[in-house]
Amino acid sequence: MNPRITPSTAFLLTLPPLLWAGNAVVGRMVHAWIPPMTLNLLRWVIALIILLPLAGSIFRPGSSLWASWRRFALLGLLGVGLYNSLQYLALQSSTPINVTLVAAALPVWMLLVGRLFFAAKVTRRQMIGAVLSIAGVLLVLSRGEWRHLVALHLVPGDLFMVVATIAWSYYSWLLTRPREPEDIRGNWAAFLLAQIAFGVMWSGMFAAGEWAIGAPPIIWSWALAAALMYIAVGPAVIAYRCWSAGVQRAGPAVAGFFSNLTPLFAALMSAAFLGELPQLYHVAAFALIVGGIVLSSRH
């Protein structure tokens, strides 16, 4: 594989972080209009409808999907159900900048999850990088004042995002142990649709529980409808397709650095649309997180 980054490859790897940052900002914008679990359910129902014409044949009788339903049920739970639901739940009390910065420590959590559950080796350089990145996350959680950590001064959204990132780490490690039928895994639309189908079931159960405990009513508007279409088409379908194509061209090691553009885009969008200006500790936290990731990724 030639890792040289062409303009088209750079575009493929830059667009997903931009869309994912928009997902965090939009999730914050609509948090008072729709409960988080319901938002996640509607998002993936729309994405499922969009993908049906492209890969709906996987649901036919005798499809290889049914022999691997347990695998896709687990992937759907972690990647579609838990991660996204917890992200929208986090945005109820946290900001898009904080949420994306906490999520930027994903490579570090992947090291820890890989070592604990998948017998992956961790080098000294990776451990130092992990310490730096975790320090960045703690800086975000403490709002730039370390005394807040001693007083456990955390908003629920920050903790929800930590749990979401751990779930995504486990999901990512499962993807490195492919057990899916080749006819599905080799087709990006089929592979995503199979996960979404089961993810919608999980999301439906979470939304049902949300309404059972007394969720506030949905405030319907054209703005909410536009937001739903954006998070379903952009961060879900388009971003996944571009990211897969970009990774195939440049390789996962190079592509991983592009994912850390998400907090920067989120900071710019938050300032533009929400009036939530980034603080100095956000800059310091991002530097620590990226520094740790770069150090742990070097050979």
TILO-81086 format. One record per residue (C-alpha): x, y, z; residue in one letter; residue number from 1. Coordinates in nm, 4 decimals, padded with zeros to 6 digits. Example, Ala and Ser with C-alpha at 12.3 -4.5 7.8 and 13.67 -1.06 7.14 Angstrom:
<atom px="01.2300" py="-00.4500" pz="00.7800" aa="A" i="1"/>
<atom px="01.3670" py="-00.1060" pz="00.7140" aa="S" i="2"/>
This chain:
<atom px="00.0000" py="00.0000" pz="00.0000" aa="M" i="1"/>
<atom px="00.1291" py="00.3461" pz="-00.0898" aa="N" i="2"/>
<atom px="00.0739" py="00.5714" pz="00.2149" aa="P" i="3"/>
<atom px="00.1246" py="00.8941" pz="00.0175" aa="R" i="4"/>
<atom px="-00.1563" py="01.1369" pz="00.0865" aa="I" i="5"/>
<atom px="-00.3103" py="01.2749" pz="-00.2310" aa="T" i="6"/>
<atom px="-00.5582" py="01.5650" pz="-00.2256" aa="P" i="7"/>
<atom px="-00.8484" py="01.3262" pz="-00.2830" aa="S" i="8"/>
<atom px="-00.7346" py="01.0969" pz="00.0000" aa="T" i="9"/>
<atom px="-00.6932" py="01.3949" pz="00.2327" aa="A" i="10"/>
<atom px="-01.0474" py="01.5004" pz="00.1465" aa="F" i="11"/>
<atom px="-01.1842" py="01.1524" pz="00.2204" aa="L" i="12"/>
<atom px="-01.0149" py="01.1513" pz="00.5619" aa="L" i="13"/>
<atom px="-01.0986" py="01.5120" pz="00.6524" aa="T" i="14"/>
<atom px="-01.4700" py="01.5041" pz="00.5699" aa="L" i="15"/>
<atom px="-01.5650" py="01.2433" pz="00.8362" aa="P" i="16"/>
<atom px="-01.4161" py="01.4402" pz="01.1322" aa="P" i="17"/>
<atom px="-01.5972" py="01.7486" pz="01.0029" aa="L" i="18"/>
<atom px="-01.9273" py="01.5581" pz="00.9894" aa="L" i="19"/>
<atom px="-01.8694" py="01.3951" pz="01.3291" aa="W" i="20"/>
<atom px="-01.7994" py="01.7344" pz="01.4842" aa="A" i="21"/>
<atom px="-02.1239" py="01.8568" pz="01.3289" aa="G" i="22"/>
<atom px="-02.2994" py="01.5584" pz="01.4845" aa="N" i="23"/>
<atom px="-02.1864" py="01.6680" pz="01.8302" aa="A" i="24"/>
<atom px="-02.2898" py="02.0298" pz="01.7707" aa="V" i="25"/>
<atom px="-02.6293" py="01.9341" pz="01.6264" aa="V" i="26"/>
<atom px="-02.6872" py="01.6914" pz="01.9126" aa="G" i="27"/>
<atom px="-02.6300" py="01.9788" pz="02.1536" aa="R" i="28"/>
<atom px="-02.8535" py="02.2149" pz="01.9558" aa="M" i="29"/>
<atom px="-03.1542" py="01.9803" pz="01.9653" aa="V" i="30"/>
<atom px="-03.1077" py="01.8398" pz="02.3162" aa="H" i="31"/>
<atom px="-03.4068" py="02.0380" pz="02.4475" aa="A" i="32"/>
<atom px="-03.6315" py="01.9273" pz="02.1598" aa="W" i="33"/>
<atom px="-03.5961" py="01.5502" pz="02.1676" aa="I" i="34"/>
<atom px="-03.4816" py="01.2929" pz="02.4264" aa="P" i="35"/>
<atom px="-03.1328" py="01.1502" pz="02.3523" aa="P" i="36"/>
<atom px="-03.2279" py="00.7833" pz="02.3116" aa="M" i="37"/>
<atom px="-03.5145" py="00.8752" pz="02.0814" aa="T" i="38"/>
<atom px="-03.2811" py="01.0977" pz="01.8790" aa="L" i="39"/>
<atom px="-03.0413" py="00.8095" pz="01.8308" aa="N" i="40"/>
<atom px="-03.3239" py="00.5722" pz="01.7311" aa="L" i="41"/>
<atom px="-03.4670" py="00.8074" pz="01.4680" aa="L" i="42"/>
<atom px="-03.1190" py="00.8784" pz="01.3311" aa="R" i="43"/>
<atom px="-03.0458" py="00.5146" pz="01.2598" aa="W" i="44"/>
<atom px="-03.3953" py="00.4351" pz="01.1339" aa="V" i="45"/>
<atom px="-03.3438" py="00.7014" pz="00.8666" aa="I" i="46"/>
<atom px="-02.9960" py="00.5653" pz="00.7870" aa="A" i="47"/>
<atom px="-03.1425" py="00.2145" pz="00.7555" aa="L" i="48"/>
<atom px="-03.4040" py="00.3368" pz="00.5087" aa="I" i="49"/>
<atom px="-03.1327" py="00.5103" pz="00.3049" aa="I" i="50"/>
<atom px="-02.9179" py="00.1964" pz="00.2846" aa="L" i="51"/>
<atom px="-03.1991" py="-00.0494" pz="00.2100" aa="L" i="52"/>
<atom px="-03.1927" py="00.0083" pz="-00.1688" aa="P" i="53"/>
<atom px="-02.8140" py="-00.0444" pz="-00.1698" aa="L" i="54"/>
<atom px="-02.7909" py="-00.3638" pz="00.0344" aa="A" i="55"/>
<atom px="-03.1400" py="-00.4768" pz="00.1302" aa="G" i="56"/>
<atom px="-03.0717" py="-00.8186" pz="-00.0223" aa="S" i="57"/>
<atom px="-02.8866" py="-00.9215" pz="00.2951" aa="I" i="58"/>
<atom px="-03.2269" py="-00.9706" pz="00.4624" aa="F" i="59"/>
<atom px="-03.3443" py="-01.2299" pz="00.2134" aa="R" i="60"/>
<atom px="-03.4063" py="-01.5877" pz="00.3390" aa="P" i="61"/>
<atom px="-03.0878" py="-01.7895" pz="00.3240" aa="G" i="62"/>
<atom px="-02.8623" py="-01.4843" pz="00.3496" aa="S" i="63"/>
<atom px="-02.5303" py="-01.5303" pz="00.5299" aa="S" i="64"/>
<atom px="-02.6433" py="-01.2558" pz="00.7692" aa="L" i="65"/>
<atom px="-02.8600" py="-01.4938" pz="00.9682" aa="W" i="66"/>
<atom px="-02.5759" py="-01.7358" pz="01.0385" aa="A" i="67"/>
<atom px="-02.3800" py="-01.4465" pz="01.1938" aa="S" i="68"/>
<atom px="-02.6651" py="-01.2677" pz="01.3687" aa="W" i="69"/>
<atom px="-02.5006" py="-01.2876" pz="01.7132" aa="R" i="70"/>
<atom px="-02.1904" py="-01.1138" pz="01.5792" aa="R" i="71"/>
<atom px="-02.3887" py="-00.8324" pz="01.4196" aa="F" i="72"/>
<atom px="-02.6112" py="-00.8026" pz="01.7265" aa="A" i="73"/>
<atom px="-02.2997" py="-00.7351" pz="01.9391" aa="L" i="74"/>
<atom px="-02.1539" py="-00.4903" pz="01.6855" aa="L" i="75"/>
<atom px="-02.4894" py="-00.3147" pz="01.6621" aa="G" i="76"/>
<atom px="-02.5124" py="-00.2871" pz="02.0399" aa="L" i="77"/>
<atom px="-02.1663" py="-00.1364" pz="02.0848" aa="L" i="78"/>
<atom px="-02.1335" py="00.0761" pz="01.7723" aa="G" i="79"/>
<atom px="-02.4881" py="00.1921" pz="01.6981" aa="V" i="80"/>
<atom px="-02.6764" py="00.1432" pz="02.0235" aa="G" i="81"/>
<atom px="-02.4474" py="00.2236" pz="02.3147" aa="L" i="82"/>
<atom px="-02.1898" py="00.4603" pz="02.1681" aa="Y" i="83"/>
<atom px="-02.4272" py="00.6921" pz="01.9900" aa="N" i="84"/>
<atom px="-02.6950" py="00.6868" pz="02.2597" aa="S" i="85"/>
<atom px="-02.4391" py="00.7712" pz="02.5266" aa="L" i="86"/>
<atom px="-02.2956" py="01.0491" pz="02.3109" aa="Q" i="87"/>
<atom px="-02.6336" py="01.2183" pz="02.2763" aa="Y" i="88"/>
<atom px="-02.6967" py="01.1605" pz="02.6460" aa="L" i="89"/>
<atom px="-02.3606" py="01.3245" pz="02.7209" aa="A" i="90"/>
<atom px="-02.4590" py="01.6302" pz="02.5176" aa="L" i="91"/>
<atom px="-02.7516" py="01.6894" pz="02.7521" aa="Q" i="92"/>
<atom px="-02.5117" py="01.8266" pz="03.0133" aa="S" i="93"/>
<atom px="-02.1729" py="01.8614" pz="02.8429" aa="S" i="94"/>
<atom px="-02.0532" py="02.0696" pz="02.5470" aa="T" i="95"/>
<atom px="-01.9535" py="01.9502" pz="02.1983" aa="P" i="96"/>
<atom px="-01.5951" py="02.0610" pz="02.2644" aa="I" i="97"/>
<atom px="-01.5695" py="01.8538" pz="02.5813" aa="N" i="98"/>
<atom px="-01.7436" py="01.5539" pz="02.4255" aa="V" i="99"/>
<atom px="-01.5156" py="01.5436" pz="02.1218" aa="T" i="100"/>
<atom px="-01.2021" py="01.6025" pz="02.3298" aa="L" i="101"/>
<atom px="-01.2878" py="01.3141" pz="02.5611" aa="V" i="102"/>
<atom px="-01.3548" py="01.0995" pz="02.2540" aa="A" i="103"/>
<atom px="-01.0160" py="01.2039" pz="02.1101" aa="A" i="104"/>
<atom px="-00.8530" py="00.9750" pz="02.3670" aa="A" i="105"/>
<atom px="-00.9995" py="00.6769" pz="02.1802" aa="L" i="106"/>
<atom px="-00.6587" py="00.5335" pz="02.0752" aa="P" i="107"/>
<atom px="-00.5540" py="00.5249" pz="02.4407" aa="V" i="108"/>
<atom px="-00.8662" py="00.3371" pz="02.5453" aa="W" i="109"/>
<atom px="-00.8037" py="00.1022" pz="02.2558" aa="M" i="110"/>
<atom px="-00.4627" py="00.0206" pz="02.4047" aa="L" i="111"/>
<atom px="-00.6151" py="-00.0531" pz="02.7433" aa="L" i="112"/>
<atom px="-00.9055" py="-00.2577" pz="02.6075" aa="V" i="113"/>
<atom px="-00.6736" py="-00.4481" pz="02.3741" aa="G" i="114"/>
<atom px="-00.4384" py="-00.5344" pz="02.6587" aa="R" i="115"/>
<atom px="-00.7132" py="-00.6370" pz="02.9010" aa="L" i="116"/>
<atom px="-00.9476" py="-00.8277" pz="02.6717" aa="F" i="117"/>
<atom px="-00.7576" py="-00.9154" pz="02.3532" aa="F" i="118"/>
<atom px="-00.4058" py="-00.9989" pz="02.4828" aa="A" i="119"/>
<atom px="-00.2522" py="-00.7167" pz="02.2792" aa="A" i="120"/>
<atom px="00.1034" py="-00.6098" pz="02.3677" aa="K" i="121"/>
<atom px="00.1605" py="-00.2560" pz="02.4933" aa="V" i="122"/>
<atom px="00.5042" py="-00.0956" pz="02.4541" aa="T" i="123"/>
<atom px="00.6700" py="00.1528" pz="02.6891" aa="R" i="124"/>
<atom px="00.6307" py="00.4267" pz="02.4302" aa="R" i="125"/>
<atom px="00.2590" py="00.3506" pz="02.4094" aa="Q" i="126"/>
<atom px="00.2289" py="00.3638" pz="02.7883" aa="M" i="127"/>
<atom px="00.3902" py="00.7096" pz="02.8000" aa="I" i="128"/>
<atom px="00.1606" py="00.8232" pz="02.5220" aa="G" i="129"/>
<atom px="-00.1367" py="00.6861" pz="02.7149" aa="A" i="130"/>
<atom px="-00.0399" py="00.8865" pz="03.0235" aa="V" i="131"/>
<atom px="-00.0176" py="01.2073" pz="02.8198" aa="L" i="132"/>
<atom px="-00.3533" py="01.1524" pz="02.6522" aa="S" i="133"/>
<atom px="-00.5297" py="01.0579" pz="02.9749" aa="I" i="134"/>
<atom px="-00.3855" py="01.3742" pz="03.1307" aa="A" i="135"/>
<atom px="-00.5542" py="01.5659" pz="02.8504" aa="G" i="136"/>
<atom px="-00.8858" py="01.3990" pz="02.9225" aa="V" i="137"/>
<atom px="-00.8515" py="01.4726" pz="03.2948" aa="L" i="138"/>
<atom px="-00.7812" py="01.8357" pz="03.2078" aa="L" i="139"/>
<atom px="-01.1118" py="01.8498" pz="03.0213" aa="V" i="140"/>
<atom px="-01.3012" py="01.6739" pz="03.2984" aa="L" i="141"/>
<atom px="-01.1570" py="01.9115" pz="03.5589" aa="S" i="142"/>
<atom px="-01.2463" py="02.2183" pz="03.3505" aa="R" i="143"/>
<atom px="-00.8842" py="02.3293" pz="03.3748" aa="G" i="144"/>
<atom px="-00.8717" py="02.3233" pz="03.7550" aa="E" i="145"/>
<atom px="-00.7112" py="02.0129" pz="03.9020" aa="W" i="146"/>
<atom px="-00.8721" py="02.0740" pz="04.2416" aa="R" i="147"/>
<atom px="-01.2022" py="01.9787" pz="04.0795" aa="H" i="148"/>
<atom px="-01.0723" py="01.6237" pz="04.0358" aa="L" i="149"/>
<atom px="-01.0122" py="01.5958" pz="04.4077" aa="V" i="150"/>
<atom px="-01.3661" py="01.7203" pz="04.4677" aa="A" i="151"/>
<atom px="-01.4968" py="01.4865" pz="04.1926" aa="L" i="152"/>
<atom px="-01.6363" py="01.7883" pz="04.0090" aa="H" i="153"/>
<atom px="-01.7659" py="01.6119" pz="03.6974" aa="L" i="154"/>
<atom px="-02.0778" py="01.6693" pz="03.4919" aa="V" i="155"/>
<atom px="-02.2657" py="01.3512" pz="03.3982" aa="P" i="156"/>
<atom px="-02.2071" py="01.4098" pz="03.0282" aa="G" i="157"/>
<atom px="-01.8299" py="01.3770" pz="03.0637" aa="D" i="158"/>
<atom px="-01.8661" py="01.0411" pz="03.2372" aa="L" i="159"/>
<atom px="-02.1184" py="00.9181" pz="02.9809" aa="F" i="160"/>
<atom px="-01.8712" py="01.0041" pz="02.7053" aa="M" i="161"/>
<atom px="-01.5926" py="00.8108" pz="02.8772" aa="V" i="162"/>
<atom px="-01.8172" py="00.5036" pz="02.8908" aa="V" i="163"/>
<atom px="-01.9170" py="00.5600" pz="02.5266" aa="A" i="164"/>
<atom px="-01.5521" py="00.5758" pz="02.4197" aa="T" i="165"/>
<atom px="-01.4719" py="00.2520" pz="02.6030" aa="I" i="166"/>
<atom px="-01.7658" py="00.0842" pz="02.4274" aa="A" i="167"/>
<atom px="-01.6382" py="00.2103" pz="02.0914" aa="W" i="168"/>
<atom px="-01.2897" py="00.0814" pz="02.1735" aa="S" i="169"/>
<atom px="-01.4251" py="-00.2677" pz="02.2333" aa="Y" i="170"/>
<atom px="-01.6268" py="-00.2382" pz="01.9118" aa="Y" i="171"/>
<atom px="-01.3127" py="-00.1376" pz="01.7219" aa="S" i="172"/>
<atom px="-01.1173" py="-00.4340" pz="01.8547" aa="W" i="173"/>
<atom px="-01.3957" py="-00.6677" pz="01.7483" aa="L" i="174"/>
<atom px="-01.3578" py="-00.5320" pz="01.3957" aa="L" i="175"/>
<atom px="-00.9919" py="-00.6392" pz="01.3965" aa="T" i="176"/>
<atom px="-01.1082" py="-00.9967" pz="01.4573" aa="R" i="177"/>
<atom px="-01.3310" py="-01.0372" pz="01.1499" aa="P" i="178"/>
<atom px="-01.5808" py="-01.3199" pz="01.1674" aa="R" i="179"/>
<atom px="-01.8393" py="-01.1837" pz="00.9272" aa="E" i="180"/>
<atom px="-01.9207" py="-01.3537" pz="00.5955" aa="P" i="181"/>
<atom px="-01.6976" py="-01.2144" pz="00.3213" aa="E" i="182"/>
<atom px="-01.9904" py="-01.1212" pz="00.0977" aa="D" i="183"/>
<atom px="-02.1125" py="-00.8823" pz="00.3686" aa="I" i="184"/>
<atom px="-01.7818" py="-00.7559" pz="00.5033" aa="R" i="185"/>
<atom px="-01.6575" py="-00.6818" pz="00.1517" aa="G" i="186"/>
<atom px="-01.9543" py="-00.4545" pz="00.0806" aa="N" i="187"/>
<atom px="-01.9477" py="-00.1362" pz="00.2896" aa="W" i="188"/>
<atom px="-02.3231" py="-00.0758" pz="00.2535" aa="A" i="189"/>
<atom px="-02.4118" py="-00.4334" pz="00.3477" aa="A" i="190"/>
<atom px="-02.1707" py="-00.4356" pz="00.6420" aa="F" i="191"/>
<atom px="-02.3084" py="-00.1091" pz="00.7791" aa="L" i="192"/>
<atom px="-02.6704" py="-00.2046" pz="00.7144" aa="L" i="193"/>
<atom px="-02.6295" py="-00.5358" pz="00.9004" aa="A" i="194"/>
<atom px="-02.5018" py="-00.3499" pz="01.2071" aa="Q" i="195"/>
<atom px="-02.7676" py="-00.0803" pz="01.1825" aa="I" i="196"/>
<atom px="-03.0484" py="-00.3364" pz="01.1598" aa="A" i="197"/>
<atom px="-02.9556" py="-00.4855" pz="01.4970" aa="F" i="198"/>
<atom px="-02.8519" py="-00.1476" pz="01.6337" aa="G" i="199"/>
<atom px="-03.2010" py="-00.0137" pz="01.5660" aa="V" i="200"/>
<atom px="-03.3436" py="-00.2957" pz="01.7779" aa="M" i="201"/>
<atom px="-03.1145" py="-00.2036" pz="02.0691" aa="W" i="202"/>
<atom px="-03.1841" py="00.1665" pz="02.0209" aa="S" i="203"/>
<atom px="-03.5563" py="00.0934" pz="02.0188" aa="G" i="204"/>
<atom px="-03.5294" py="-00.0795" pz="02.3561" aa="M" i="205"/>
<atom px="-03.3293" py="00.2115" pz="02.5003" aa="F" i="206"/>
<atom px="-03.5853" py="00.4605" pz="02.3683" aa="A" i="207"/>
<atom px="-03.8704" py="00.2530" pz="02.5105" aa="A" i="208"/>
<atom px="-03.7015" py="00.2587" pz="02.8496" aa="G" i="209"/>
<atom px="-03.6532" py="00.6321" pz="02.8180" aa="E" i="210"/>
<atom px="-04.0232" py="00.6876" pz="02.7565" aa="W" i="211"/>
<atom px="-04.1190" py="00.4426" pz="03.0306" aa="A" i="212"/>
<atom px="-03.9422" py="00.6544" pz="03.2927" aa="I" i="213"/>
<atom px="-04.1046" py="00.9742" pz="03.1687" aa="G" i="214"/>
<atom px="-03.9138" py="01.1345" pz="02.8844" aa="A" i="215"/>
<atom px="-04.0214" py="01.4863" pz="02.7859" aa="P" i="216"/>
<atom px="-04.2315" py="01.5144" pz="02.4699" aa="P" i="217"/>
<atom px="-04.0671" py="01.5731" pz="02.1322" aa="I" i="218"/>
<atom px="-04.0939" py="01.9327" pz="02.0104" aa="I" i="219"/>
<atom px="-04.1355" py="01.8826" pz="01.6364" aa="W" i="220"/>
<atom px="-04.0204" py="02.1506" pz="01.3945" aa="S" i="221"/>
<atom px="-03.8588" py="02.1859" pz="01.0546" aa="W" i="222"/>
<atom px="-03.5305" py="02.2545" pz="01.2334" aa="A" i="223"/>
<atom px="-03.5506" py="01.9210" pz="01.4149" aa="L" i="224"/>
<atom px="-03.6383" py="01.7403" pz="01.0904" aa="A" i="225"/>
<atom px="-03.3367" py="01.8981" pz="00.9193" aa="A" i="226"/>
<atom px="-03.1159" py="01.7981" pz="01.2118" aa="A" i="227"/>
<atom px="-03.2365" py="01.4369" pz="01.1904" aa="L" i="228"/>
<atom px="-03.1642" py="01.4224" pz="00.8186" aa="M" i="229"/>
<atom px="-02.8183" py="01.5659" pz="00.8714" aa="Y" i="230"/>
<atom px="-02.7087" py="01.3260" pz="01.1455" aa="I" i="231"/>
<atom px="-02.8503" py="01.0295" pz="00.9508" aa="A" i="232"/>
<atom px="-02.7040" py="01.1153" pz="00.6101" aa="V" i="233"/>
<atom px="-02.3811" py="01.2920" pz="00.7079" aa="G" i="234"/>
<atom px="-02.2171" py="01.1428" pz="01.0194" aa="P" i="235"/>
<atom px="-02.3764" py="00.8004" pz="00.9713" aa="A" i="236"/>
<atom px="-02.3736" py="00.7125" pz="00.5996" aa="V" i="237"/>
<atom px="-02.1420" py="00.9560" pz="00.4173" aa="I" i="238"/>
<atom px="-01.8777" py="00.9728" pz="00.6896" aa="A" i="239"/>
<atom px="-01.8612" py="00.5949" pz="00.7217" aa="Y" i="240"/>
<atom px="-01.8224" py="00.5522" pz="00.3447" aa="R" i="241"/>
<atom px="-01.5531" py="00.8216" pz="00.3095" aa="C" i="242"/>
<atom px="-01.3624" py="00.6964" pz="00.6126" aa="W" i="243"/>
<atom px="-01.3561" py="00.3398" pz="00.4822" aa="S" i="244"/>
<atom px="-01.2304" py="00.4537" pz="00.1421" aa="A" i="245"/>
<atom px="-00.9684" py="00.6812" pz="00.2981" aa="G" i="246"/>
<atom px="-00.8386" py="00.4096" pz="00.5293" aa="V" i="247"/>
<atom px="-00.8058" py="00.1704" pz="00.2355" aa="Q" i="248"/>
<atom px="-00.5895" py="00.4263" pz="00.0554" aa="R" i="249"/>
<atom px="-00.3723" py="00.5606" pz="00.3358" aa="A" i="250"/>
<atom px="-00.3836" py="00.2848" pz="00.5959" aa="G" i="251"/>
<atom px="-00.5262" py="00.2990" pz="00.9487" aa="P" i="252"/>
<atom px="-00.2116" py="00.4471" pz="01.1103" aa="A" i="253"/>
<atom px="-00.2148" py="00.7578" pz="00.8927" aa="V" i="254"/>
<atom px="-00.5946" py="00.7842" pz="00.8977" aa="A" i="255"/>
<atom px="-00.5987" py="00.7786" pz="01.2775" aa="G" i="256"/>
<atom px="-00.4347" py="01.1202" pz="01.2950" aa="F" i="257"/>
<atom px="-00.7129" py="01.2728" pz="01.0861" aa="F" i="258"/>
<atom px="-00.9744" py="01.1633" pz="01.3420" aa="S" i="259"/>
<atom px="-00.8214" py="01.4063" pz="01.5904" aa="N" i="260"/>
<atom px="-00.9406" py="01.6944" pz="01.3752" aa="L" i="261"/>
<atom px="-01.2863" py="01.6374" pz="01.5261" aa="T" i="262"/>
<atom px="-01.2302" py="01.8468" pz="01.8434" aa="P" i="263"/>
<atom px="-01.0916" py="02.1360" pz="01.6379" aa="L" i="264"/>
<atom px="-01.3926" py="02.1334" pz="01.4063" aa="F" i="265"/>
<atom px="-01.6240" py="02.1017" pz="01.7071" aa="A" i="266"/>
<atom px="-01.4622" py="02.4043" pz="01.8718" aa="A" i="267"/>
<atom px="-01.5046" py="02.6148" pz="01.5574" aa="L" i="268"/>
<atom px="-01.8658" py="02.5030" pz="01.5074" aa="M" i="269"/>
<atom px="-01.9538" py="02.5567" pz="01.8741" aa="S" i="270"/>
<atom px="-01.8199" py="02.9104" pz="01.8576" aa="A" i="271"/>
<atom px="-02.0112" py="02.9780" pz="01.5357" aa="A" i="272"/>
<atom px="-02.3475" py="02.8202" pz="01.6184" aa="F" i="273"/>
<atom px="-02.3688" py="02.7857" pz="01.9967" aa="L" i="274"/>
<atom px="-02.1594" py="03.0739" pz="02.1251" aa="G" i="275"/>
<atom px="-01.9502" py="02.8265" pz="02.3277" aa="E" i="276"/>
<atom px="-01.5995" py="02.9649" pz="02.2868" aa="L" i="277"/>
<atom px="-01.3068" py="02.7270" pz="02.3513" aa="P" i="278"/>
<atom px="-01.1066" py="02.7954" pz="02.6655" aa="Q" i="279"/>
<atom px="-00.7308" py="02.7824" pz="02.7190" aa="L" i="280"/>
<atom px="-00.7578" py="02.4458" pz="02.8918" aa="Y" i="281"/>
<atom px="-00.9229" py="02.3026" pz="02.5789" aa="H" i="282"/>
<atom px="-00.6118" py="02.3950" pz="02.3790" aa="V" i="283"/>
<atom px="-00.3817" py="02.2430" pz="02.6408" aa="A" i="284"/>
<atom px="-00.5944" py="01.9277" pz="02.6615" aa="A" i="285"/>
<atom px="-00.5943" py="01.8839" pz="02.2855" aa="F" i="286"/>
<atom px="-00.2148" py="01.9229" pz="02.2780" aa="A" i="287"/>
<atom px="-00.1752" py="01.6556" pz="02.5455" aa="L" i="288"/>
<atom px="-00.4158" py="01.4157" pz="02.3749" aa="I" i="289"/>
<atom px="-00.2578" py="01.4532" pz="02.0321" aa="V" i="290"/>
<atom px="00.0928" py="01.4365" pz="02.1776" aa="G" i="291"/>
<atom px="00.0108" py="01.1119" pz="02.3523" aa="G" i="292"/>
<atom px="-00.1477" py="00.9634" pz="02.0423" aa="I" i="293"/>
<atom px="00.1453" py="01.0613" pz="01.8198" aa="V" i="294"/>
<atom px="00.3943" py="00.9184" pz="02.0678" aa="L" i="295"/>
<atom px="00.2033" py="00.5910" pz="02.1152" aa="S" i="296"/>
<atom px="00.1556" py="00.5496" pz="01.7400" aa="S" i="297"/>
<atom px="00.5224" py="00.5829" pz="01.6461" aa="R" i="298"/>
<atom px="00.7242" py="00.2690" pz="01.5759" aa="H" i="299"/>
